[in-house]
Amino acid sequence: MQATVKKSIKPVTFTIKVVAKKVNENGTFSAFEVQSVSGSVKNSTFKVVAPPQAGGALYIKCETLDGLEIMQEGAVSNAPKAKLF
C-alpha cells in the first residue's frame, strides 16, 4: 500500500456545528453528531464524519479540489547532500 501524496494548499477555515451526546468524568465530550459544516472556500463536496469508534475524532474530506488553491511545491534538487559532521 502506497502513502497518499499531500499537497500544500492556501489555508482553509472550517466552521463545524456538532452536537455531543456523551461526556466522561474528565469532561471530554464524545458521540458527536455533525449538524453542519461551512468553509472559507467555495466547494460543495466537503463532508465531516465522526465515526463512533474514532474516540471523538472528526474527519473532514472533500471529493474534488474545486475552489482549493494548490501552492507551488519547492524545487527538487538532485545534487548530493553535503555531509555536515
Backbone bond lengths (Angstrom), bond angles and torsions (degrees), N, CA, C in turn:
res aa  C-N    CA-C-N  psi(-1)  N-CA   C-N-CA  omega(-1)  CA-C   N-CA-C  phi
1 M - - - 1.454 - - 1.525 108.87 -
2 Q 1.315 116.64 130.83 1.447 122.33 -177.03 1.523 110.47 -99.39
3 A 1.331 116.50 140.91 1.466 121.40 178.82 1.525 109.63 -67.56
4 T 1.326 116.03 148.08 1.463 120.48 178.65 1.529 110.21 -75.36
5 V 1.308 116.06 148.14 1.461 121.77 179.17 1.518 108.64 -80.73
6 K 1.318 116.09 131.80 1.461 121.28 179.41 1.517 109.00 -107.70
7 K 1.323 116.15 135.23 1.457 122.31 179.61 1.515 108.79 -117.66
8 S 1.312 116.10 144.55 1.462 120.81 176.35 1.520 108.60 -76.43
9 I 1.336 116.04 139.33 1.455 121.56 178.62 1.523 109.46 -127.96
10 K 1.315 115.19 161.31 1.460 119.79 171.14 1.529 106.24 -63.80
11 P 1.329 119.29 135.76 1.471 121.02 -175.46 1.525 113.65 -53.31
12 V 1.320 115.06 140.82 1.462 123.53 -179.68 1.522 107.72 -120.76
13 T 1.326 117.54 134.80 1.460 122.92 177.96 1.524 108.76 -103.65
14 F 1.337 116.51 131.96 1.456 122.46 178.19 1.520 110.03 -113.00
15 T 1.316 115.95 144.51 1.458 122.12 169.30 1.519 106.09 -120.73
16 I 1.324 115.61 117.54 1.459 121.23 -176.00 1.525 108.26 -119.91
17 K 1.315 116.10 126.66 1.459 121.86 178.67 1.530 107.46 -104.93
18 V 1.339 116.14 118.81 1.464 121.07 -178.61 1.522 110.53 -127.17
19 V 1.321 115.02 158.02 1.459 122.43 172.71 1.529 106.47 -115.92
20 A 1.336 116.79 125.27 1.461 121.51 177.48 1.518 108.52 -94.23
21 K 1.338 116.03 135.66 1.461 120.43 -176.97 1.521 113.34 -111.77
22 K 1.344 117.18 -3.61 1.462 120.98 177.73 1.516 110.18 -143.90
23 V 1.326 115.67 154.95 1.455 122.30 173.05 1.532 106.89 -145.25
24 N 1.342 116.69 140.23 1.466 118.46 178.70 1.525 110.41 -94.45
25 E 1.315 116.42 179.62 1.469 120.97 -175.37 1.525 112.58 -67.35
26 N 1.342 118.30 -15.66 1.465 121.46 176.93 1.529 112.27 -90.72
27 G 1.331 116.35 -3.10 1.460 120.09 179.63 1.510 114.55 90.68
28 T 1.337 117.85 12.63 1.466 121.36 179.18 1.521 109.92 -87.08
29 F 1.334 115.78 123.35 1.462 120.99 -179.86 1.523 110.50 -81.63
30 S 1.339 116.82 151.24 1.461 122.41 176.10 1.520 109.42 -155.74
31 A 1.328 116.53 -172.42 1.472 123.67 -177.09 1.518 110.25 56.65
32 F 1.337 114.97 57.15 1.459 121.06 -176.86 1.522 111.93 -79.59
33 E 1.328 114.31 142.90 1.459 122.32 170.91 1.519 106.15 -119.84
34 V 1.322 116.95 119.25 1.461 121.76 -177.20 1.524 108.78 -77.04
35 Q 1.336 116.28 123.98 1.461 122.31 179.44 1.526 111.57 -92.22
36 S 1.337 116.91 -46.18 1.461 120.37 -179.55 1.519 109.89 -159.58
37 V 1.331 115.12 160.45 1.459 121.69 176.35 1.521 107.97 -142.65
38 S 1.330 115.86 138.32 1.456 120.78 174.03 1.517 106.92 -141.36
39 G 1.312 115.29 159.45 1.454 119.02 -177.64 1.499 111.98 -143.60
40 S 1.321 115.01 169.47 1.462 120.67 -179.14 1.517 111.70 -80.96
41 V 1.322 117.15 3.73 1.457 121.67 179.84 1.528 108.44 -120.18
42 K 1.315 116.66 144.98 1.460 121.31 179.57 1.524 109.29 -84.94
43 N 1.317 116.79 89.41 1.459 122.44 178.66 1.521 106.13 -143.20
44 S 1.307 117.42 114.87 1.461 120.98 -175.19 1.519 113.31 -83.98
45 T 1.334 117.91 4.55 1.469 119.85 -176.97 1.523 113.27 -101.53
46 F 1.337 118.76 8.50 1.467 120.50 178.96 1.522 110.75 -68.04
47 K 1.320 115.67 135.90 1.460 121.88 176.92 1.520 108.44 -133.59
48 V 1.311 116.63 146.87 1.453 122.33 174.19 1.522 106.99 -126.40
49 V 1.328 115.89 129.46 1.459 120.33 176.80 1.516 108.80 -126.12
50 A 1.322 115.16 149.11 1.463 122.47 178.86 1.526 107.82 -130.49
51 P 1.346 117.61 80.13 1.460 119.39 -178.08 1.528 111.50 -64.62
52 P 1.331 117.50 138.13 1.468 120.22 -176.85 1.530 113.31 -61.88
53 Q 1.324 118.47 -29.47 1.459 121.25 -178.71 1.530 112.58 -80.75
54 A 1.339 118.48 -3.47 1.467 121.88 -176.08 1.528 113.07 -89.24
55 G 1.300 119.48 2.08 1.463 121.41 175.66 1.512 114.46 66.87
56 G 1.311 118.72 35.46 1.455 121.87 177.68 1.514 114.31 94.58
57 A 1.338 117.71 2.30 1.460 120.36 178.97 1.523 111.01 -72.14
58 L 1.317 115.85 145.54 1.459 122.37 174.04 1.521 107.34 -114.89
59 Y 1.323 117.17 129.29 1.454 122.13 178.62 1.521 109.17 -109.29
60 I 1.329 116.29 128.74 1.460 122.48 -179.12 1.523 107.25 -112.28
61 K 1.331 116.31 131.73 1.455 120.81 -177.48 1.518 109.65 -143.73
62 C 1.326 115.78 148.25 1.461 120.77 170.98 1.524 107.59 -125.30
63 E 1.323 115.40 142.14 1.460 120.88 -177.42 1.526 112.09 -77.89
64 T 1.331 117.46 -29.28 1.464 121.63 178.95 1.521 108.88 -129.53
65 L 1.311 116.02 164.17 1.466 121.03 178.24 1.526 111.68 -95.31
66 D 1.338 117.31 13.28 1.468 121.54 179.25 1.524 110.48 -57.82
67 G 1.313 116.50 130.02 1.460 121.27 177.48 1.516 114.11 88.36
68 L 1.326 118.24 -13.46 1.467 120.98 178.03 1.516 108.92 -88.26
69 E 1.326 116.24 138.41 1.457 120.42 178.69 1.525 108.49 -98.93
70 I 1.336 115.68 108.31 1.455 121.92 180.00 1.527 108.11 -77.78
71 M 1.334 116.28 128.14 1.465 121.17 -179.85 1.525 108.81 -85.35
72 Q 1.323 115.79 149.23 1.454 120.72 178.80 1.523 108.76 -70.23
73 E 1.312 115.01 132.07 1.457 119.87 178.96 1.525 109.49 -76.23
74 G 1.327 116.56 158.31 1.456 121.12 178.13 1.515 110.99 -66.75
75 A 1.291 116.12 156.79 1.460 120.93 179.50 1.523 109.88 -68.29
76 V 1.316 115.46 141.14 1.458 121.24 179.45 1.517 108.57 -95.02
77 S 1.315 116.02 129.02 1.453 120.90 -179.33 1.519 109.59 -103.66
78 N 1.326 116.16 136.60 1.462 121.01 176.49 1.518 111.60 -99.16
79 A 1.336 117.74 5.50 1.451 121.96 -179.31 1.528 109.87 -70.14
80 P 1.322 117.34 148.63 1.471 119.96 178.50 1.528 110.22 -65.68
81 K 1.321 115.79 145.86 1.467 120.67 178.94 1.527 109.85 -74.00
82 A 1.335 114.76 140.55 1.457 119.57 176.79 1.515 109.64 -78.78
83 K 1.316 117.46 138.25 1.458 121.64 178.75 1.525 108.04 -79.89
84 L 1.337 116.65 123.31 1.468 120.38 -175.49 1.522 113.11 -85.71
85 F 1.329 118.45 -28.09 1.467 120.64 -177.83 1.502 111.20 -127.15
